[in-house]
Amino acid sequence: MILFKRTIPLVIAFVLGVVMFVQYYIPHKASEEVLTSVNKWAMIIFAFALTIGLASLVHMHAGKIRKLSPGYGYSVVLLAAMVFMTIAGFISEGSSAKDQIYGWMYHNTLVPLQGTMFSVLAFFIASAAYKAFRARTFDATLLLIAAVVVMLGRVPIGHKISGGFLSDAASWILNWPAMAARRAIFFGVALAMVATALRIIFGIERSYLGGGE
């Protein structure tokens, strides 16, 4: 059992990781064919994984409905929406045009729901900003000043009361200090991704196998 659960997956991860890394630096037709084949296999695996995920989702929510667990009404709505949108997709042949039932449901149901969710998130962002912008330290004071300048510089009233100064200051903050910090974060994320990939390729990171080893 260890052979199939541990050894073989680790070998596959190592071989594919090394092959995909090496082929990126080999501008040859054979290398491109390898990449194309791997991408096709990835799409096939993704389709199977999506099927398993949907089956697991249906099984979990069907169990809640069968047991009448607290909140089972949401499970009913979820499963009914899944079935309805699947049927609508087949009827509309996958078209998202507004004159098709699938497109109508998307533009008149999903899009307003997404807008509602983001509008609710605005209150959480405002609460977090209030906690972060309290000028108790020098860093917090700089953050507060920069936030006020950017907010006022991005609205018409800020442009009028400052004669364009706040707009220019906001643009400078976004184009220089904020951009530098953003690029530093991206570099950190990229290095973390490389480190994680190397840990997976060499079998150091094994959490994807479902165990602690």
PEMODA-V989276 format. One record per run of one state. SS is the DSSP state (h for helix, s for strand, l for the rest). FROM is the first residue (numbers start at 1). TO is the last residue. Records with the same first field share a line. If there is no record, write none. Layout:
SS=FROM-TO / FROM-TO
This chain:
l=1-1 / 24-28 / 68-71 / 92-100 / 133-137 / 154-155 / 163-164 / 202-206 / 210-213
h=2-23 / 29-67 / 72-91 / 101-132 / 138-153 / 156-162 / 165-201 / 207-209
